[in-house]
């Protein structure tokens, strides 16, 4: 069983990390995987070369069709048995490769978008061999009754090798450190979180907020800078972080108050695996990860008051805090790791 993953993005994101972590786990199992990348993307080539065999082509030119002959030769030469498409932008290329090589095609669904049933999309659904949906929410949005046997729910997972245990709280322990990790934009609830921390600080709670992630646009950056300047004694923005293990383990809790329907919630799983209690909204698949009051806290509405109340609950009840910490770790370890994810994907492939 040999896989070819088609990765056509230009900037590293969640989808690319998903492929990387899958290849990393396959490598530990001595299962060969290949990753197809545009030859100009040196960064991706160097990163994926650590966990897979890198194949390059002109993917950015007419969606890869200019290199289709060389890709077909690579598939045949390396006895590749399955093509794995992670973006709708490259599904036509992948379908052409399937037709020319007679291998199986797997299409991954990472977004909560209602399935389309027009002639064009029906043709795609009829020719793809299997669809992998990263949450039940995505599965329910994407699954078509006519092709239900092709759709499979396989939860995303934490690459536990990137989150090896280390000492907690190397910084000043006098603060209860709250973390936010993710894209920084209004609809992620970041500014409600900032107001919640401001409220707790004014109430005399020893709180500190650390924000990491990429800022969406200039307007959001200006707004965030204004808040940080006003509240800098108990709040900081640290930008994008490569070492998320150290980030999570410097926290006392993670808050992810998104106001949009999330397809999964990998940052929640990562924090829970690091035994950090999490607070999240119910706006998407978060409820599939977190059992409210057992392995985390789920908020019905995203307001500064509701977020502050949840944080106070963790601050004021040590027994409850440690219950969420341990239960969250146990839940992710048993259900949301790359080991579990790859086991499920291999079962899907074996059934084709």
Residue pairs with C-beta under 8 A, 6 or more apart in sequence:
1 31
1 81
1 82
1 346
1 349
2 31
2 32
2 33
2 34
2 78
2 79
2 80
2 81
2 82
3 26
3 31
3 32
3 33
3 34
3 80
3 81
3 82
3 83
3 84
4 33
4 34
4 35
4 36
4 55
4 74
4 75
4 80
4 82
4 83
4 84
5 19
5 22
5 23
5 33
5 34
5 35
5 36
5 52
5 84
5 86
6 36
6 59
6 64
6 83
6 84
6 85
6 86
6 87
6 90
6 93
6 94
7 15
7 16
7 19
7 35
7 36
7 37
7 44
7 48
7 86
8 38
8 59
8 60
8 63
8 64
8 87
8 89
8 90
9 15
9 16
9 44
9 87
10 38
10 41
10 60
12 43
12 44
12 47
14 110
14 266
15 86
15 87
15 110
16 44
17 266
18 86
18 108
18 110
18 134
18 156
19 35
19 48
19 84
19 86
20 47
20 48
20 51
21 157
21 159
21 162
21 338
22 33
22 338
22 341
22 342
22 345
23 33
23 35
23 48
23 51
23 52
24 51
24 159
24 161
24 338
25 159
25 338
25 339
25 341
25 342
26 32
26 33
26 51
26 52
26 342
27 33
27 51
27 52
29 342
32 53
32 78
33 51
33 52
33 53
34 52
34 53
34 54
34 55
34 74
34 78
34 80
35 48
35 52
35 53
35 54
35 55
36 55
36 56
36 57
36 59
36 64
36 71
37 44
37 45
37 48
37 54
37 55
37 56
37 57
37 59
38 44
38 56
38 57
38 58
38 59
38 60
39 45
39 56
39 57
39 58
40 60
45 54
45 56
48 54
53 78
55 71
55 74
57 64
57 67
57 70
57 71
58 64
58 66
58 67
59 67
59 90
61 67
63 89
63 90
63 92
63 93
64 71
64 90
64 93
65 93
65 96
68 93
68 96
68 97
68 100
71 97
72 97
72 100
72 101
74 80
75 83
75 97
75 101
75 103
76 101
80 101
80 103
81 103
81 104
82 103
82 104
82 105
82 106
82 349
82 352
83 94
83 97
83 98
83 103
83 104
83 105
83 106
84 106
84 108
85 91
85 94
85 105
85 106
85 107
85 108
86 108
86 110
91 107
91 124
91 128
94 105
94 107
95 105
95 124
95 127
95 128
97 103
97 105
98 104
98 105
98 127
104 129
104 130
104 349
104 352
105 127
105 128
105 129
105 130
106 128
106 129
106 130
106 131
106 132
106 348
106 349
107 124
107 128
107 130
107 131
107 132
108 131
108 132
108 134
109 131
109 132
109 133
109 134
109 138
109 139
109 142
110 134
110 138
110 263
110 264
111 138
111 263
112 137
112 138
112 141
112 261
112 262
112 263
112 284
112 285
113 141
113 142
114 141
114 142
115 121
115 141
115 142
115 143
115 144
117 144
125 144
125 146
125 147
125 150
126 147
128 150
129 150
129 352
130 150
130 151
130 152
130 348
130 349
130 352
131 142
131 143
131 147
131 150
131 151
131 152
132 152
132 154
132 345
132 348
133 139
133 142
133 143
133 151
133 152
133 153
133 154
134 154
134 155
134 156
134 263
134 264
135 153
135 155
135 156
135 263
135 264
135 284
135 285
135 288
136 153
136 285
136 288
137 261
137 263
137 284
137 285
137 288
138 263
138 264
138 285
139 151
139 153
142 151
143 151
144 151
152 344
152 348
154 341
154 344
154 345
154 348
155 264
155 288
155 335
155 336
155 340
155 341
155 344
156 264
156 266
156 269
156 336
156 341
157 269
157 336
157 337
157 338
157 339
157 340
157 341
157 342
158 266
158 269
158 270
158 273
158 332
158 336
158 337
158 338
159 337
159 338
160 273
160 333
160 337
160 338
160 339
162 244
162 245
163 244
163 245
163 248
163 270
163 273
163 274
164 245
166 245
166 246
166 249
167 249
168 249
168 250
169 177
169 249
169 250
169 252
170 250
171 177
171 250
174 206
175 206
175 207
175 208
175 234
176 205
176 206
176 207
176 208
176 252
176 253
176 311
176 314
176 315
177 207
177 208
177 209
177 210
177 250
177 251
177 252
177 253
178 193
178 197
178 207
178 208
178 209
178 210
178 251
178 252
178 253
178 254
178 255
178 311
179 209
179 210
179 211
179 212
179 247
179 248
179 250
179 251
179 253
179 254
179 255
179 271
179 276
180 190
180 193
180 209
180 210
180 211
180 212
180 213
180 254
180 255
180 256
181 212
181 213
181 241
181 244
181 247
181 248
181 254
181 256
181 267
181 271
182 188
182 213
182 256
182 258
182 267
183 213
183 214
183 216
184 190
184 211
184 213
184 214
184 215
184 216
184 220
184 224
185 215
185 216
185 217
185 220
186 220
187 258
187 259
187 260
188 256
188 257
188 258
188 259
188 260
189 256
189 257
189 258
189 259
189 281
189 302
189 307
190 211
190 224
190 257
191 223
191 227
192 257
192 302
192 303
192 304
192 307
193 209
193 255
193 257
193 304
193 307
194 209
194 227
194 231
194 235
195 304
196 255
196 304
196 305
196 307
196 308
196 311
197 207
197 209
197 231
197 234
197 235
197 308
197 311
198 231
198 304
199 304
199 305
199 308
200 207
200 308
200 311
200 312
201 207
201 231
201 234
205 312
205 315
207 234
207 311
207 315
208 234
208 235
208 236
209 234
209 235
209 236
210 235
210 236
210 238
210 247
210 250
210 251
211 224
211 235
211 236
211 237
211 238
212 237
212 238
212 239
212 240
212 241
212 247
213 239
213 240
214 239
214 240
215 221
215 224
224 237
227 235
228 235
228 236
228 237
238 247
241 247
244 270
245 274
248 254
248 270
248 271
248 274
248 276
249 274
249 276
251 271
251 276
252 276
252 277
252 314
253 276
253 277
253 278
253 279
253 311
253 314
254 267
254 268
254 271
254 276
254 277
254 278
254 279
255 278
255 279
255 280
255 307
255 310
255 311
256 265
256 267
256 268
256 278
256 279
256 280
256 281
256 286
257 279
257 280
257 281
257 299
257 302
257 307
258 280
258 281
258 283
258 284
258 286
258 302
259 281
259 283
259 302
260 283
260 284
261 283
261 284
262 283
262 284
262 285
262 286
263 284
263 285
264 284
264 285
264 289
265 280
265 284
265 285
265 286
265 289
268 278
268 280
268 286
268 289
268 290
268 296
269 289
269 332
269 336
271 278
271 328
272 278
272 289
272 295
272 296
272 328
272 329
272 331
272 332
273 329
273 332
273 333
273 336
273 337
274 329
275 325
275 326
275 328
275 329
276 325
276 328
277 296
277 297
277 314
277 321
277 324
277 325
277 328
278 290
278 296
278 297
278 324
278 328
279 296
279 297
279 299
279 307
279 310
279 311
279 314
280 286
280 289
280 290
280 296
280 297
280 298
280 299
281 298
281 299
281 302
282 298
282 299
282 300
283 302
286 298
287 298
289 296
289 331
289 332
289 336
290 296
290 297
290 298
290 328
291 327
291 331
292 298
294 323
294 324
294 327
295 324
295 327
295 328
295 330
295 331
296 324
296 328
297 310
297 313
297 314
297 324
299 306
299 307
299 310
300 306
313 320
314 320
314 321
314 324
334 340
